[in-house]
Amino acid sequence: MKLDFEEVSVAGLAKSYGPTLALAGVDLSFEAGTVSVIQGSNGSGKSTLLWLIAMLAYPTRGEIRYGQHGVARADGLRGRIGFVAHQLQLYPGLSGHENLLLAARLQSIAYADRRATDLCEALALGDYWNRPVRTYSRGQAQRVSIARALLHEPRLLLMDEPATGLDEKSTESVVDLIGQEKRAGAIVIIVTHEAKFASAVADRILHMDRGRIVEPEG
């Protein structure tokens, strides 16, 4: 069962990996129709926060809520989340098209072929659409990963360094797609170190340091 929500909120969110405190008590909310960008140095907790919100890891303490729903409704909520991980999670022996159709079957997306074709055109994937992913450059694979995250028109779109490996034209296409998702009412949360990309998409920019949200220097 698909669940809907207008906001994602985290309260007192903390995550430890053994003696390492990756998140040290984060309180934030993210609203529908907005793009939030999170910046910070390596190890500041940015990716950990995304993984927790994606329900791919669980907090040591604190709470995440998707509107009125908590993680106890994970089965219904996961189908509303699109996630572009920094480490691409594609099947190298399958083509880009096959990767998308497999994801569509797993998520029972009835209109997948048309949606996949639209995303192929938007991201200029046609020249290598039917080649195995193992033959792709990082930028080509990144575009397939973005297309897969958008395939099911997610309510919550999480992106970890989505501009990695992209040339200027491809980056512009991704900026346009993020704008479309925002206008459709999605909640978009992006981790990126690229200032130009951040300024092109963000409604607000948050800064993290040592597992906390901080005010930027200067």
N, C-alpha and C positions, 0 to 999 in steps of 0.2 A: 504494500500500500504506500502510495506517494504521499508525503506530508508537505505542507506549505508553511512558510514563515516569512516575516517581514524584517527580522533582525536576528543577528547572531551576537551573543554577549558572553564574555568570559569574566569570571569573578575569582580573585585570589588564586589565579592559575599558576601552579608551580610544577616543575618536572626535574627530577634528579636522575642521573645515570651513575649509580654508585655514589662516590663522594662528590661528583661534579653536579653543581646546581645549574641546569641549563635555563630554567625559568624561575624567577624569584618572586612570584606573586604579581600577576598581571591582571589589571581590570580594564576592559575595553568593550565597546559595542560597535557594531557595524550594521548599517541600515541598508534596506533595499534601494536600488537605484543609485548607489554610490560606489566610488572606487577609492579604496584606501591603499596607500603604498607604505611599506615598512622598510626602513633602511637601518644600517648599522654595520659594524665591522664583523669579520668572520668570528663565529663563536658567541655572538651577542644574544642568540636565542631566536632569531627570526624564523629559520626553517623549522625549529622545534615547535614554535607556535602554530605554523601552518599544519604540521603533521597532527598535532593535537586537535585542531579544528576539523581536519579531514577525517578524524576518528581512525587514523592509522597508527596512533599511539595513544596512551591514556595517561592523564596527569597523575602526579604523585599526590597532589591535593588541589582543591579548587573545583570549579564547576564551569561547564560550557552549556549554553542553552541556545536552541534554534527556535526562536519565538517561544511558544509555550512548551516545547519539547526538549527533553534531556536526552543524554546518550543512551538511555534505556530503549529509545525508539530507533536505534541505529539502523535496523534493517530497512525501515521506511525512509530514513533520512539519507542514507548513502546514495540512493538513486537520484537525489537532488543536488549532489555535489560533483563538480568537475575539478580535477586536480592535475596541474602540470608540475611534475616533480623536477628538481634540478638533475637528478639521475634519471634519464629517460627509461621508461618501462614499456618497451615495444618488443615484439617478437621478431628477432633479426631475420629469420628464414621466411617470414611472410612479407608481402608487399605492403606499402602504405595503405592501399585500399583494403586489403585483407585484414590488416590490423584493425581498421575502423569497423568493418563488417563483423569481425569477431566480437569486438566490444559491444556492438549493437545487439548481437544475438544474446550475449550474456546479460544485457540490460533490458531485453525484450522491447527494443525500439522498432516499431512497425514501419516508420517512414525513413529508415536509416539510409537507404540507397540514394534517395533524393537529397537528403541532408548532407551525406558524404560528398556527393557531387557538387553541391553548393559550396561546401568548405574547401574542396579541391580547387575550385575556381577562385575563391576569395584569397587563398593562400598560394596560388600559382604552383600547385603540386603536379600538374598534368604531365610534365616531361618525364617524371620518374614514378608516377602513380602506381604502376604495375611491376616495378622492380623490387627485389628483396631489400628490406631495410638495411641489411648488413652492407649494402653497396652505397648507402647514403652518406653525405657529409653530415656534420653535426647540425648545421643549419637546416638541412632538409629534414632530418629526423625530428628536429625541434618543431617544425611546422606540422608534421604528422601528429606529434604529441599534443599540440595545441588543438588541432582539429578533433582529436579523440576526446579531449576534455570538454569541447563545445558540442559534441555530437548530439547529446540528449537534452540540450537547452537547459543547463543546470540553473537552479535557483542561487546556488553559492558556487562561485568560481574562485579557486585558489591557484596562484601561479608563482612558482619559485624560479626567479631569474628567467622569465619567458623570452627575453631578447637575446639570450646566449646563442652565438653562432649566426645570427640573422644579419643580412645586409640591410642597407637603408630602405630599399623598396619593401622587403619582407617585414621590416619593423613597422613601416607605415601601415601595411595590411593588418598587422596584429593590433596596432593602435585603433584602427577603424573597427575591428571586430570587438574589441573591448568596449568601445563606445556604443556599439549595437547592443551588447549585453547589458550595459548600464541603462540604456533607454528602454530595454525590455523589462527592467525592474530587478535585475540580478544584483546580488551582493558580491562585490569583487574585491579580493584582497591579494595584493601583489608584493612579493619580496623582490627588490632589485637594487643593485648598486649603481645603475646607470642613471645619472641625473637628468639627462635630456629625455629619456624614455619616461621617467617618473613624472616630470613636469608636463608631458604630453597627455598623460592619462589620469593623473591623480586629482581627486577632490580634496584630499588631505594627505599629508605625509607625516608618518610617525617615525620616531627614532628609538632604537633599542641599544642598550649597553649593559652588558653583564646580566642579562636576563630580565631587565626592567625597561619600561617605557620612560624615556628621558627627554628633556628639552634640548634641542640642538644648540651647540655652542655658537656664540655670536648672534 
